[in-house]
Amino acid sequence: MSRSTAAHIDLNALRNNYRTACERAGSAQAMAVVKADGYGHGIARVAAALSDVAPKYAVACIEEAITIREAGLSQPVVLLQGVHAAGDLAECVQHRFEPVVHGEHQLDWIEQTGVAPDFWLKVNTGMNRLGFRPDDLPAVMARLAKANARARLRGFVSHFACADDSDSLMTAAQTARFEAATSAWPTLMKSVGNSAAHFIPGQPLFDWSRPGIMLYGGSPVIGKTGPELGLEPVMSLQAPLITTRIVRAGESVGYGGTWVAEQDTRMGMVAIGYGDGYPRHAGTDTPAAIGGRRIRLIGRVSMDMLAVDLSNAPEAQVGAPVELWGQTVGVDEVASCAGTISYELLTGVTSRVPRVYLS
Ligand SMILES: *Cc1c(COP(=O)(O)O)cnc(C)c1O
């Protein structure tokens, strides 16, 4: 008998969410962002499940792109962080990886090696993490022409800092800066737009959008859950009850004794903890579910288990599967109880948790 703790992954829901992204992208095409092991869902299976609909993938680094090739998939893969070494450029050519060139050193590598894969130029429109300033673009383009790499340039990318916040003026300002910066090269493609940008009315997404979290059913928008945005949960994180007991009034449960029973309470221990990626910061009253009924966590999350109050599920016995997040309890809700975002919870599920695929 093995521990039945598992992340159940609904690949149909993933495909439906990708379709939703495409509908919201309008005339833009959507590159499927599958970095960080497909946001914790398993990059090979996620990429394969989207392979008949997604014309392009995006990942952070070349190692992730290689796992897509190892899965037998041939679509171009954008490397959002570009290459980390000059020697990787040849591999990009060979495998049809499209690195983003975001800094001077990466331009140097193209000049020094004379190797240029298809690539993208990153424009810094206000995020101020990566990219060239709009003023620098003419000089960059001149260098590319001189290095005979200009023909390989597919287009320009930029990234929004505040697209999750519909009250922010930043996205409109960044969009205007991006359009102005790239207007001298109208035949090149343009890509902005993480998931959140798909939900901003009237937001231009140009040629390619880059949906990530929305494919996995997590909400990219502050104050909204994935289902409220028409997204389907993809991961259902489940773990079994491994014991039940009555905690008497006045007794505490778990490390630190932080939760004390006010009355005799039937509680259960669930075989999942922060060693599996369940957030330790999720405190008492964080929701979970059993048989479609909502229950709550009590006390501190341990490495391998956590405690739940079974008052709402009096029939629940040892072995019953508890949903930590999924259909009944949204991952966004749990994230908010833990002071974080669904991205961190989904990417944080550790390798101890087997991924089980439904398609
Ligand atoms: C991760 C990433 C995305 C996807 O962002 P989501 O918020 O998950 O949709 C898009 N573009 C870039 C540059 C990224 O790094």
The ligand as a Gaussian input file, in Angstrom:
#p B3LYP/6-31G(d) Opt

LIG

0 1
 C        5.941000      33.809000     -16.675000
 C        5.814000      34.780000     -17.766000
 C        4.600000      34.906000     -18.445000
 C        3.332000      34.215000     -18.006000
 O        2.804000      34.915000     -16.886000
 P        1.427000      34.512000     -16.204000
 O        1.170000      35.606000     -15.230000
 O        1.657000      33.208000     -15.525000
 O        0.421000      34.419000     -17.278000
 C        4.563000      35.742000     -19.545000
 N        5.667000      36.448000     -19.923000
 C        6.836000      36.367000     -19.262000
 C        7.995000      37.174000     -19.714000
 C        6.946000      35.549000     -18.139000
 O        8.096000      35.498000     -17.482000

